[in-house]
Amino acid sequence: MHRRAALLLPVGLALPAAAAEGDYAFRVKRRGDVVGTHTVRFAQRGAERIATSDLSITPRVLGVVVYRYEHRYEEATIGDNFRRVTSRLNRNGRIVEVRGEASGNAVLLDGTEGPQRLPASAAPLSWWVMPRLTGRVPLFGTTTGRALALTWQSRRLPGGGFEYACTGEVTATVTYSAAGRWVGFTARGEDGTDIAYEPA
């Protein structure tokens, strides 16, 4: 059963418009060192807008890769509406695949916990889609294929940008420009240390 995300929205904070257009490219840093990259590319296929996300984290010691986290997923939307997603995660050689599709009055998922049925308004946790981070959209993980239990906080930044922070199954902070473009990200890694994004 889906556990709806909670929202703690400061009084007077206007919800921003949809994110600005354009691809994204970040360097991923851990303890000050660059350990990977994350790119998001967009393409139009007929009525569908396709977002392809490629995240690669491969820290090295003396030039040798000591950990490998490679996550690629492709999401299709029509307007603001989620249509489908396919995901493949390689975590140190362990492969996890997730598929999800909007179908009638539900979103149907197949991931680590087998078939799941979520509300029709559900969508993947795609960090570049700012309007999904309000706590009103049921979110699911693209590395698990199941609903996420998250608590959100948001605030307006100096200069007109926005910051959204979540806790729960994911601990992360995402920042956007005043125009709604994704500009920054920090998250707690699996080993308890934080990773941070900087524009590439």
N, C-alpha and C positions, 0 to 999 in steps of 0.2 A: 504494500500500500504506500502511496506517495505521502511523504511528510512535507507539508507546505513550508517554504522558507519564510522566516520572519524578517520584518523590515523595521529598522529604527531610523526614521527619516527626520532630520531636524526641521522644526517648524519654519516655514518660509522658504525652504529650498525648492525651487522649481525644477521639475524633471526635465532633463535636456532632450533635445531632438535626436533623431537617429544619427549614427556616426557618419562623419564625412567620408567621401569616396577615396579610394587609393589603396595601393598595396602597403604592406608593413614589413620592415626588416629590423630585427633587434639582435644585439649580442647578449648572451646570457653570462652573468658573472656570479662567481661564488668566492667569498672572502677576497674580493678584489681582482681575482683572476678570471679571464674569459674561458669558459668551459663549454660553450656551445652557441648555437644560433636558433632563432625562431623567425620564420618568414610566413606571411599570409598573402596569397595572390588571389586576385579576383578575375573572373571571366564571365561573359554572358553567353548562355547557350539557349537560344530561343527565348522563352519567357523566364527562364531560370537564371538566377545569379549563383555562380559556383564559387565558393571560397575553399581554397586548398591551403591547409595549415601544415607546416613542416617544422617540427621541433627536434633538435638533435643536441644532446648533452653528452659529451665524451671527455671528462676530465682525464688528465695525463699526469703521470709521475715519471720523471726522467724520459719523457717522450713516449711512454707506453700508456695506452688507454687502460684505465683501471675500472671504468664503469661505463656502461652504454645504455642510454635511454633515447630511443628514437620513436617519435610519435607522429604519424601522418594521418590526417583525416580530411575528408571532402564533404562539405555541407552545401546543400542546394536549398535556396529560398526563392519564393515568388513574392515580390514586394517585401512586406515585413513578416511573411508567413513561412515558417519552417516546413520543408517538404521531406527531406531525407538526409541521412548522414551515413558514411562508411568510415571506419577507423581501424588502424592497425598499429599496435604498440609492440615494440621490441625492447624489453627490459632485460638486459644481460642475456639475451638469447631466448627468453621466454616470450612467446608471441601471444598476444591477446587481440582478438578482432571483435568489433562491435558494429552492429547495423541498427538503424532506426528509420522509421518512415511514418509520416502522417497518413492515416487511413480512416476516412469517415470521421467519427466522433472520438478518435483516440490517436495516440502515438504508440506504435508497436516497436518494441526493442528486443534485440537478442544480443546478450553479452555474457558476462561472467556468471550471472545467476540465472541464465536461461531466459525464456520469453517473458517479457514484462509488458504490461498495458498501462499507459499513463494518460492523463487528460489530453484532450485535443490541443490545448494551449501550451503543452510542454515543448521544450526546446533544449538543445545542448548548451552546456556552459562554454560558450565561445566568447573569449574575453574582449574581442573587438566590437561586440554587439552591445553597446551600452544600455539600451532600453530594457534588456533582459535582467539587469542587475538591480531591479527595484524591489525584489521580494514578492512580486505579484505573479511572476512567471514560474511555473514548476520546471525546475532544471534537472537535467540528468548528465552523468559523467560520460565523456566519450572514451574513457579508458576502462569503464566498467559496464556501461549499459544499464544503469539503474538510477533511480531517483536520488537526489542529493538533499541532505538536511543541512541547510545553511542559515545563518543569521547575518543580516546585512546592516551596515551603517554607511551613511553618505554625507558628504559635506562639500560646500562650494570653496574653491581654492582662490587665493589672491590672483587677480588677473582674469578671473572668470572661468577657470577650469573646474573640473569635478574630480572627486575621489570617492571610490567605492571600496569598502573593506568587508570581507566575509570571514566568518569563523564557523567551526563545526567540522564537517568532513574535509573541508578545504580551508586553509588559512592563507589569505592573500589580500593584497591591496592593489587596486588598479586605478590609474590616473588617465584623464582625458583633457584635451584642450577645450577652450571655450566653444570651438566649432564642433566638438564631439569626436575628435580624432584620438585614438588610443596612443598615448605617449609614454606610459611607464607601467611597470609591474614589479611587484615583489611577492615572493611566496615562500612558505616553509617547506624545505626539501624533506625527502624521506629519511635522511640521516639527522634531521633536527636543525640543520643550518639553513640559512636563508639564501635564495637566489634573487638576483635583481636584473632587470632588463635595462639596456641603454640603446638608443637608436644606432643602427649600423650605418 
